[in-house]
Amino acid sequence: MIELKDVNYSYDGCKALKDISLKVEKGESVSLLGPNGSGKSTLLKLINGLIFPESGTYSFDGEEITEKKLKNAGFSKRFHQRLGFVFQNSETQLFCSDVYDEIAFGPRQMGFDEKEVEARVDECLGLLNLQNFKTRQPYHLSGGEKKKVAIASVLALNPEVLVLDEPMNGLDPRTERWLTEFILKLNKEAGKTIILSTHNLELVQDISERAVLFEESHCIAADLKTFELLDDIPLLKRINLVDEYYHRHDEHGHEHFHIHNY
């Protein structure tokens, strides 16, 4: 469904992605790991058509995505309806006067009539248990509530692919657990393709079957089944994702780690 071939990208002459080749199949759940500045967020922006390769190609469902194509209003609408992006900082995504209008914004931009807009908003409010927040102003909400509204505003378009940049950033443990279960449900029950970036190795082993590891040189260091990547302790140490005092146990006998805070 998603294919990148030899993609390179730079910010003001500084390399952010170097020779990235990656395929994601429909229905997969894939985590992107790596230290800050390794290219994870840049890759997610590129997948969502916010930036474009300076060399190499990016294809979505067999069609190359280019800046020229996304300037076509019809093509852009179809693309962004199928692929939704939840930003790391929810506040950058929320700008309407109340939660209802926030969730309704995408469907309205797509030209749906108001009856369909209302149906989609009500469904998303129920799905994320936000019914009591319908008339609230987004900037008065807690961090976890803002994250839910941001996700609802993306799900209102019923995208096939959901891309999340550091989805657990700033959330309390209870909201982290809820979001983990919710993403799993979207993948396993609704068949959504999930691509997310994270530093949280416990989240990775709970939420994805496949993990792609970036290193500071902005290349892909490994692309493995999640359990295989988490078992490669020397590699995780070399990339600086675990420290030398990691834990490798929990009540189920699963391996857990101490993780550097970036």
N, C-alpha and C positions, 0 to 999 in steps of 0.2 A: 504493500500500500504506500509506503514511504521509502524512497531510495535516494541516497546521496552518493555521488561518484567523485572522488578526488576533489572535494570541496575545500577551498581556501578563502579566508576572510581576514581582513586587517582593520584596525581602528587607527587612523592617523599614522599609518606605516608600521604599527605594532601588530604582530601576528596574533590572531585570536583563535583561528581554526587552521590546521595544517594537514592537508591531504586526507580529509575525512571521508571515508567510505562506510556506509551503514545502510542496512535494510531493516524495516519494521513491517511485519506482516499484520494483516487485519486480525483484530482480536487479541493481539499480544499485550502484555504489560511489561514495560521496559523501564528500568531505572538507570539514570546517568549519574555516575559518581566521579569525584575528583576534587582536588583542592580549589579554593577560590582562584579565579583568574585562569583556569585551565580550559575554558571554552564552553562549559555546559549551557549557561544562559544564552550565549551567543548562538549556539546550535538551535536552541528552542525558538529563539526569535526568527532564525532563518527558516525553520520548519513552518512557522506561522506566517511567513511572507512579510515580515516586518523589515527584514534586510535580505540581501541577495548575494550569492557567491560572486567573488571577484574572478574566480576560475573554478572549473568543475560544474556539475549539474545537480539540481534537486528536482525530483519528480514525485508527484502525488497521484496515486492511482493511475500510473502509466503516462501521465502528462507532465512535461517539464514546466516548472513554475518559474516565471521570469517577471521582472519589473514591468515590462511592456504588457504582458497578459493581465497583470493585476491592476493596471490602469484602466482596463475595460470593466465598466461597472457591472455588467452581467456576469462575467467570469469571476470577478472579485466576490460578488455576493454568493455565488455557488460554492466557491472555495472556502470562504469564511463561515458558511453555514455548516460545512462538513467537518471543520476543524476548529476547535475552541481552545483558547489560551487563558489560563488563570495565572496572573502575574504573582511574583513573590510578594510584593507589597500591595495588598488589596486596595489601599487608598488611592493608588495610581489608576485603578480600574473603576472607581466609584465616583460619580460626578452629578447624579440627578438629585432632585429635591426630596424624594422619598424612595423607599424600598420597592414599592410597586413599579414606579417609573423606571427604576434601575433595571429591574428584570424585564420590563416591557420594551426597553430601548432597542435591543437587538431585533426582536420580531417586527417592531415598527419599521426599523431601517430596512428590513427585508420586504416590506410592503404588505404584510399580513393585515387583514381587516381587524377591526378592534375586537370583534367577538372571538376570533382565533387568538389574538394577543391576550385577552383576558383568560381564556382557557389555559394557555401555556403558562401564564404567570401564576394562576391558581394551582396548577399542577406542581410547579417548582416550589411554591410556598409550602405546599403540603409535603413534598418530597424531602425538603430540608427543615421541616418543622419551624417555618418562619411566619406562620399565619398571623401571629400577634405583632409582627414587625412591619406589617403591610404599609402603614402610614408613617413609620418612623423615619427620621433623617439619618442617612447612612453614617455621617460623620459623628453621630452620637452613640454609635454601637461599639461594643467591645471588639477586640481583635478577632476573636473566634466568630463572632456574629458577622463582622465585615467579610471574613473569609467565606462564610456560608452564602452571603448575598452575592459575592463575586462569582462563586461557583454556580449559583442559581441563574445569574445573568448570562452565563455561558451555556448552561444546560437548556435554557429557554429556546435555543435554536436546535436542540436535539442533535448535536454534532456526533459524527461517527468516531472521531478521534478527540481525546481530551488530553491537553498538554498542560502540565503544572510545574511551575518553577519554585522549588523549595516550599512545597505546600504546608509543611509543619512549622515554618518560620514564625516565631512569636506566639505559638499556641500553647495553652496549658495542657497537661497530660490527658485530662478527660476529653478535651476537644481533639487532641491528636488521635486518641483511640477511636473516637467517633468518625473522624475523617478517614482513617485507615480502613475501617469497616465499610464506609460509604464508597470509597474508591474500589475496594474489592468487589462490592456488589455491582457497581457500574460495569466492571470488567467481566465478572463471572456470570451475572444474571442478565445484564442488558447488552452484553457483547461489545462494549466500548473498547476501542484501542486506547491504552494508557501509556503516556510517555511522561516521566517526571524526573526532575533533578533533585538530589538530596545529599546531605552529609551523613544522614542517620542510617547506620547499617542495620539497626533493628527494624526500621521501617522497610528497608530493602528486602530483608528476608521474609517479612510478613506480606508484602504487597506485590512483589514482582517475581516472575519466573526467570527473568534474564536481566543481566546487569552489564552496562558498558562503562568501562573505567577510563577516564581521561587523566593525563599527566600534565605537569607544568609546561611541557614543550608544546602543548595544545594538540597533541596527537592522541589517538585511541591506544591505550596500553593493553587493554584486554576486552574481549566481548565474549562472555561466558554465561552458562546457567548460573543463577544467583548463588546456589549452594557451593558451586565449584569456585566461584570468585571469593566467597567469604572464607573458604578453606585455604586459600593461598595467602597465608599470613606474611611470608617474605615480600610478596608483591604489594600487599596493603601497607606494609611498613615502608617500603621503598617510595611509594606514592605519598606517604605521610598521612594516611587516613586512620591508622591506629598507632598508639604509642606502645612502648615496650612493656607496659604494665596492664595490658588488656586482660579482661575477664573472659573465660570461655565456658560459662555454665549458666544455667537457670534451672527452675524447678522441673523443666521437661528434659533437661540434658542438652538443650540447644546451646550453641556458642553465642556469646554476647561480647561486646568490646567496649573499652573506653575509647572515646573518639576525641581527637583534637577539636577545639572550638576555634573556628576561623572568624 
